[in-house]
Amino acid sequence: MADPILIAKSAHEILLLPSMANRHGLIAGATGTGKTVTLQALAEGFSKLGVPVFMADVKGDLAGISQAGGQSTKVRERFRQLGLEETGFAACPVTFWDVYGETGHPVRATVSEMGPLLLSRQLQLNETQAGVLNIVFRVADEQGMLLLDLKDLRAMVQFVGENASQFTAAYGNVSPASIGAIQRGLLTLEGQGGAKFFGEPALNFADLLQTDSSGRGVVNILSADRLLQAPKTYSTLLLWMLSELFENLPEAGDMPVPKLVFFFDEAHLLFADAPPALLEKIEQVVRLIRSKGVGVFFVTQNPQDIPDRVLGQLGNRVQHALRAFTPRDQKAIRAAAETFRVNPKIDTETVLTQLAVGEALVSLLDERGQPTIVERAFVVPPRSQIGPIAPEQRKQLLASSLVAGVYEQMVDRESAYERLGATHAKPPAIEKEEPGFFAKIFGGGSTPAARPATGRGRQPEGLGTTMAKSAVRTIGSSIGREIVRGVLGSIFGGRRR
């Protein structure tokens, strides 16, 4: 059994059991109360156990985990206060990622992988416009048109709009107003960095599950300070990554340690203005991803930022101070206090407003999966550096990374944009399935050979693979949804417009 992670200390040590880490968790508290340090300390603890970690760096100060700590007098003072040894300061292995490709390795996805549901939220489309986007994806699928980058999607939207009368009978009404709204949204998305995010080589999620030569889990840090300026893009990106992990990882059941721990910082952005259908799917992913061996920790200022259906699944909680400046704040404090298992020795509601920086109310799951009695304690500081690193240090880490050179060069192969440009937008006929075609896909016949994977960077799909996936997409079964786009990328959930 793996050693527990020391989270905090009061009169005694408060330990997180690694086998309970995939029951998810919450780190909450007002600005400046110590959430980021708590996140870093947890990530460091998982890395030492050989568990890879993913987290977004929204303030630019998590990169210090890549360097040995011990320089801060405040950190050493806290170690002395808690009666801990002031030794063993060490760095964690780190891989930096960046959608813009400036301070980390590029993160990319294809338009098809993202799917119409998540794209609709990212483009801030209403229900009718989202329905038209579903039609665009359906037409592309059935015609074997690869949607890889934004110019592919723009071309496909234009094609469907120009030939709307040809598709209305089969798919539903396609209005010029909806086509225009989608195109305007795509232009905005491109200005927010979408042109760099959508394309190939797409992220191979196996590259997030690395360990170093010493067996320590690699801490994957996504640079999100610029990305946070487009909050819907930020939350959609992280939600897409979480859903892709859910789809790609095999069932694992209960494990002594997680396969991966995913920290979702600024979690309130995920749920803000999310339609009910998306909230339902988020809840589904959070509930089921535990069986894949993935633990998810939401980091936010107030527990009320998390919907009750999701909050109820977060068993491990570290609650830093909350402020009671307004009646709404006071109500939030009462609600937060009531979620903990009562400790008769402390008044939880009062203590929540009195906690010092780095101090928290902590309740973790025991070996039976039950929440422990809430305790007031100081979070143990990390033994890595707290704060940002120099550009030269980051550059050296990027050069020596396990994925150095894999994602830096974008690939632009023939896809919908090139094919539609060659055919000048004459709508191809909707063909019926060839006899025995589905049998070939699911067994009993030969299929086009897939390109061999190298283990570094996802390989582009061939047209044969795309055609097979297109056929699967038309089935509408749970199997089809799982194989193709997954629980959050499915084209089958919305009504047609």
VOLOZA-378316 format. One record per residue (C-alpha): x, y, z. Coordinates in steps of 0.5 Angstrom, whole numbers, padded with zeros to 4 digits, always signed. Each point is the difference from the previous one (the first is absolute). Layout:
% VOLOZA-378316
XYZ...
This chain:
% VOLOZA-378316
+0000+0000+0000+0003+0007-0002+0002+0005+0006-0006+0005+0001+0001+0007-0001+0001+0005+0005-0004+0006-0001-0001+0004+0006+0002-0001+0008-0004+0002+0006+0002-0003+0006+0001-0006-0004+0001-0002-0008-0006+0001-0005+0002-0005-0005-0004-0001-0007+0000-0008-0002+0002-0001-0007-0005-0005-0001-0005+0005+0001+0002+0006-0004-0004-0003-0006-0006+0002+0004+0002+0007-0002+0000+0006+0004-0001+0008+0001+0005+0005+0002-0004+0007+0002+0002+0006+0003+0000+0008-0001+0005+0003-0004+0007+0000+0004-0002-0005+0005+0005-0005-0003-0004-0005-0005+0006+0000-0005+0005-0002+0005-0005-0005+0002+0000-0003-0007+0007+0000-0001+0001-0004+0006-0005-0005-0002+0003+0000-0007+0007-0001+0003-0002-0006+0004-0004-0004-0005+0007+0001-0005+0004-0003+0006-0005-0006+0000+0001-0001-0008-0007+0003-0002+0000+0005-0006-0003+0007+0001-0004+0005-0004-0001+0007+0002-0001+0007-0003+0004+0005+0002-0004+0006+0000+0004+0005+0004+0007-0002-0003+0003-0002+0007-0001-0008+0000+0006-0001-0004+0004+0001+0006-0001-0008+0001+0005-0001-0005+0005+0002+0005+0003-0002+0007-0003+0005+0005+0003+0002+0007+0002+0007-0002-0007+0003+0003+0001+0002+0008-0007+0000+0001+0000-0007-0003+0005-0002+0005-0003+0003+0006-0007-0004-0002+0004-0006+0000+0003+0002+0007-0007+0002+0002-0003-0007-0002+0006-0004+0003+0002-0003-0007+0007-0001-0002+0003+0006-0004+0004-0005-0005-0002-0004-0006-0002+0006-0005+0000-0002-0007-0003+0001-0007-0005-0004-0003+0000-0002-0008-0004+0005-0004-0003+0000-0007-0002+0007-0002-0006+0001-0005-0003+0006-0003-0005+0001-0005+0004+0006-0003+0006-0004-0001+0004+0005+0004+0002-0002+0007-0002-0007-0001-0001-0006-0005-0006+0002-0005-0006-0004+0002-0005-0001-0006-0006-0004-0001-0004-0001-0007-0007+0003-0001-0003-0006-0001+0003-0003+0007-0003+0006+0004-0007-0001-0003-0006+0005-0001-0002+0000+0007+0006+0003+0003+0001+0004-0006-0007+0003+0001+0002+0002+0007+0007+0003-0002-0004+0004-0006-0005+0002+0005-0006-0002-0005-0007-0001+0002-0004-0006-0001-0002+0001-0007+0007+0002-0002+0003-0006+0003-0005-0005-0003+0002+0003-0007+0008-0001+0002-0003-0007+0002-0002-0001-0008+0007+0003-0002+0003-0006+0004-0005-0005-0003+0001+0002-0007+0008+0000+0001-0001-0007+0003-0004-0003-0005+0004+0003-0006+0007-0002+0003+0002+0007+0001+0006+0001+0005-0001+0005+0005+0006+0002+0002+0001+0007+0001-0004+0006+0000+0001+0002-0007-0003-0007-0001-0006+0001+0004-0001+0007-0003+0000-0003-0007-0005-0005+0002-0005+0005+0003+0001+0004-0006-0002-0006-0004-0006-0002+0004-0002+0007+0000+0000+0001-0008-0003-0007-0001-0005+0001+0006-0006-0002-0005+0003-0007-0002+0001-0002+0008-0006+0003+0003-0005-0006-0002+0005-0005+0003+0003+0004+0006-0005+0006+0002+0000+0007-0001+0007+0004-0002-0001+0007+0001+0004+0005-0003+0000+0004+0007+0003-0006+0004+0005-0001-0005+0002+0007+0000+0000-0001+0008+0005-0006+0000+0005+0003-0005+0000+0007+0004+0002-0005+0006+0005-0004-0004+0003+0007-0001+0000+0002+0007+0003-0007+0002+0006+0001-0005+0001+0007+0003+0001-0004+0007+0005-0005-0002-0005-0005-0003+0005+0000-0007+0005-0003+0004-0004-0005+0005-0004-0003-0006+0005-0004-0004+0005-0006+0000+0004-0003+0003-0006-0001+0005+0002-0001+0007+0002-0008+0002-0003+0000+0007+0005-0006+0001+0005+0006+0000-0004+0002+0007+0001-0006+0003+0008+0000+0000+0005-0002+0006+0007+0002+0000+0006-0005+0001-0001+0001+0008-0007-0003-0001-0003+0007+0002-0006+0003-0003+0001+0005-0005-0004+0007+0002-0003+0002-0007-0001+0008+0001-0005+0004-0005+0002+0007-0001-0007+0003+0001+0002+0008+0002-0002+0002-0007-0005-0006-0001-0004+0003+0006-0001+0006-0004-0005-0004-0004-0004-0004+0005-0004-0004-0004+0006-0002-0004+0003-0002+0006-0005-0004+0004-0002-0004-0007+0007-0002-0001+0001-0003+0007-0007-0003-0001+0002-0003-0006+0006-0003+0003-0003-0003+0005-0006-0003-0004+0006-0003-0005+0003-0003+0006-0006-0003+0002-0001-0003-0007+0007-0002-0001+0002-0003+0006-0002-0008+0002-0004-0002+0006+0004+0000+0006-0004-0001+0006+0002+0001+0007+0008+0002+0000+0005+0001+0005+0002+0006-0003-0003+0004-0006+0002+0000-0007+0000+0007-0001-0003+0006+0005-0003+0006-0004+0000+0007+0003-0006+0004-0002+0002+0007+0002-0005+0006-0001-0005-0005+0000-0006+0005+0001+0001+0001-0008-0002-0007-0002-0007+0001+0003-0001+0007-0001-0006+0001-0006+0001-0008-0001-0007-0002-0003-0003-0006+0004+0002-0005-0006+0007+0002+0001+0000+0000+0008-0003-0007-0001+0005-0003-0004+0006+0003+0005-0004-0003+0006+0001-0007-0004+0007+0001-0002+0002+0002+0008-0004-0006+0002+0003-0005-0005+0007+0002-0001+0001-0003+0007+0000-0007-0003+0005+0002-0005+0005+0001+0006+0000+0008-0001-0001+0005+0006-0003+0007-0001+0001+0005+0005-0004+0007-0001+0004+0006+0002-0005+0006+0001-0001+0006+0005-0007-0002+0002-0003-0007+0001-0007+0003-0003+0004+0001-0006-0001-0008-0001-0007-0003-0002-0002-0004+0006-0001-0006-0005+0008+0000-0001+0002+0003+0007-0003-0006+0003+0005-0005-0003+0006+0004+0003+0002-0004+0006+0006+0003+0001+0000+0008+0002+0005+0005+0002-0004+0006+0002+0004+0007+0001-0003+0006+0003-0006+0003-0003-0002+0008+0001-0007+0002+0003+0000+0007-0003-0007-0001-0003-0007-0003+0002+0002-0005-0006+0007-0001+0003-0003-0002+0007-0005-0005-0003+0005-0003-0004+0004-0001+0006-0006-0004+0004-0001-0004-0006+0008-0002-0001+0000-0001+0008-0006-0005-0001+0003-0004-0005+0006-0003+0005-0001-0006+0005-0001+0004+0007+0006+0001+0004-0003+0001+0007+0007+0004+0002-0001+0005-0005-0005+0005-0002+0001-0001-0008-0004+0006-0002+0004+0005+0004+0006-0003-0001-0001+0000-0008+0001+0008+0001+0006+0000+0005+0005-0005-0004+0007+0003-0001+0003+0000-0007+0002-0008-0001-0005-0002+0005-0006-0004-0002-0005-0005+0003+0001-0007-0003-0004-0006-0001+0003-0006-0004-0003-0007-0001+0002-0005+0004+0002-0007-0002-0008-0002+0000-0001+0006-0005-0004+0004+0006+0002+0007+0001+0004+0001+0006-0002+0006+0006+0002+0006-0002+0006+0003+0003+0004+0007+0000+0007-0001-0002+0006+0004-0004+0001-0003-0007+0007-0003-0001+0004+0004-0005+0003-0003-0006+0008-0002+0000+0000+0003-0007+0001+0008-0001-0006+0004+0001-0001+0005-0006+0002+0001-0007+0006-0002-0004+0005+0004-0004-0001+0000-0008+0007-0004-0001-0002-0005+0005-0007-0001-0003+0004-0001-0007+0005-0005+0003-0006-0004+0002-0003+0000-0007+0006-0002-0003+0001-0006+0004-0008-0002+0000-0002-0007-0001-0004+0003-0006+0005+0005-0003-0001+0001-0007-0006-0004-0001-0006+0005+0000+0004+0006-0002-0001-0001-0008-0007+0001-0002-0003-0005-0005-0005+0003-0006-0002-0006-0004-0006-0001-0005-0006+0001+0004-0007+0003-0001+0003+0007-0002+0004-0003-0006-0005-0005-0002-0006+0006+0000+0005+0005-0004+0001-0006-0005-0007-0001-0001-0003+0007+0000-0005-0002+0005-0005-0004-0004-0003-0005+0005+0001-0007-0001-0005-0005+0000-0002-0003+0007+0002-0008-0002-0003-0006+0003+0004-0004+0004+0004-0006-0004-0003-0007+0002+0004-0003+0006+0003+0007+0001-0001+0000+0008+0002-0008+0000+0007+0002-0003+0000+0006+0006-0002-0005+0006+0003-0006-0003+0000-0005-0005+0003+0004-0005+0006+0004-0002+0001+0007+0002+0005+0005-0003+0007-0001+0004+0001+0006+0005+0006+0003+0001+0005-0003+0005+0000+0005+0006+0007+0002+0003-0002+0001+0007+0002+0008-0001-0005+0004-0003-0007-0002-0003+0001-0002-0007-0005+0003-0005-0006-0005-0002+0000-0002-0008-0006+0001-0004-0002-0008+0001+0000+0001+0008-0004+0006-0001-0006-0003-0004+0000-0006+0005-0001+0005+0005-0005+0004-0004-0004-0006-0001+0000-0002+0008-0002+0008+0001-0007-0002-0004-0002-0005+0005-0001+0004+0006+0001-0006+0005+0004+0001+0006+0005-0004-0003+0001+0004-0006+0000+0006+0005+0006-0003+0004+0004-0002-0006+0000+0007-0004-0001+0006+0004-0002-0002+0007-0005+0003+0006+0002+0007-0002+0001+0000-0007-0006-0004-0002-0004+0003-0006-0006-0004+0002-0002+0004+0006-0004+0006-0003-0006+0001-0004+0001+0002-0007-0001+0007-0003
